[in-house]
């Protein structure tokens, strides 16, 4: 399995480059502290290396009964604190473990008189429950927002939230939702693809697909938009798919925020092949990859499937799955936050 830190792509071709060319000396390294939980330490190390700092010391352990034990091993009084933690599962811990780690890290910082607490959440778990669809159920995304606000978080940096309205669940603090299309698009420019159909696999992916189309336009890549309409027997079980648009004799890019079981993605790729698509690519921000998703994806009709490292991969993946690091994007967001600069340029495709 290959993983790319796309600094070389960004600095040599992307419109993002002019905003990423900062040097570690540009920031006051003593004014802030960078911590991470146990959900994604490799990403945290990459971010720290780009910023030119070390990850500050924190002990994230367990009591014998599994309770989480947190201890921050240095003085943070009056410092701006950045905590990098995805709310995801990993090889050794559950989604709930990592959520509790984040909560207790925030509380420890709050009780230690940090100047500000900034939660960097590459993958915002529980985001799929963003509305009430039946009786007597929570709106989990809103409830997690309430939990983080009550804990004492001052600012959140997230990557590709499942739905934009989640930003509205935070009433007391600011949240920045960064899109990774800037990291994906240079690959297609280098492949010299002249005609590309961007496919939204469901209606909720239309705005995300539009951001890719806008980005491709800056490279002079001709794109059109198509959409898949699916009928589900029940949650996670697809009965039938319908394609709106034309993909015959075109290269195709499927754009979505996550891949969980892989069923929808594989069936979408098969439908596109049936409709005459040439090469099929997919850009998926969050590789949830639960249960037998990897085995299922091997049966898909993909030439290349791109994911990021917002969630660490729990197993080896086929050669046609390529993981791209979001460390440059996260590092620049932290850099802008520390310096008090606008993050608006990071929202551009």
Secondary structure, DSSP 8 states (H G I E B T S, - for coil): -EEEETHHHHHHH-TTHHHH---GGGS-TTSEEEEE-SS-HHHHHHHHHHHT-----EEEEE-TTS-EEEEE-S--TT-EEEEE---S--SS--HHHHHHHHHHHHHHHHHTT-SEEEEEESS-TTTT--S--STT---HHHHHHHHHHHHT--EEEEES-SSGGGGGG-SSSEEEEE-THHHHHHHHHHTT--EEEEEESSGGGHHHHHHHHHHHHHTT-EEEEEEEEEEEEETTEEEEEEEES--TTSEEEEEEEEESSSHHHHHHHHHHHHTT-SSEEEEEEEE---TTHHHHHTTS--SEEEEESSS--SS---TTEEEEE-HHHHHHHHHHHHHT---GGGG--
